[in-house]
Amino acid sequence: MGKPVKVTKGDLEYLAKALKQNKPYTEMARHLGICVDTVKRILHREGLAEFDGAKYVVALSSDKHMKMWERPCMKCKCTKPRPKWQYICTKCKEKFSKESESIWDF
């Protein structure tokens, strides 16, 4: 699975305008530098267009459906909201991954 495409406000404005002008999806995709299916997924996810098929359904694991909690981080004890069942905050997780990488550098 590819990594999620970050869509800027300008990109969304372009897509909305392009839809009103009935521009083809291929032109939108070329403008944004992504494939047509990704354009359709973005349009569906942002509520700009509707498409049939499971391919375009917003995943339950997406940020829109993700449950958050404020449980203290197991390392630094911060209570900043993070995805439920994530026991270590993102900051500590990144720090830990960098430290563990350096262990194996020879």
Stockholm file with secondary structure:
# STOCKHOLM 1.0

chainA/1-106         MGKPVKVTKGDLEYLAKALKQNKPYTEMARHLGICVDTVKRILHREGLAEFDGAKYVVALSSDKHMKMWERPCMKCKCTKPRPKWQYICTKCKEKFSKESESIWDF
#=GR chainA/1-106 SS CCCCCCCCHHHHHHHHHHHHTTCCHHHHHHHHTSCHHHHHHHHHHTTSCCCCSGGGSCCTTSTTTCCEECCCCTTTCCCCCEETTCCSCHHHHHHHHHHHHHHTCC
#=GC SS_cons         CCCCCCCCHHHHHHHHHHHHTTCCHHHHHHHHTSCHHHHHHHHHHTTSCCCCSGGGSCCTTSTTTCCEECCCCTTTCCCCCEETTCCSCHHHHHHHHHHHHHHTCC
//
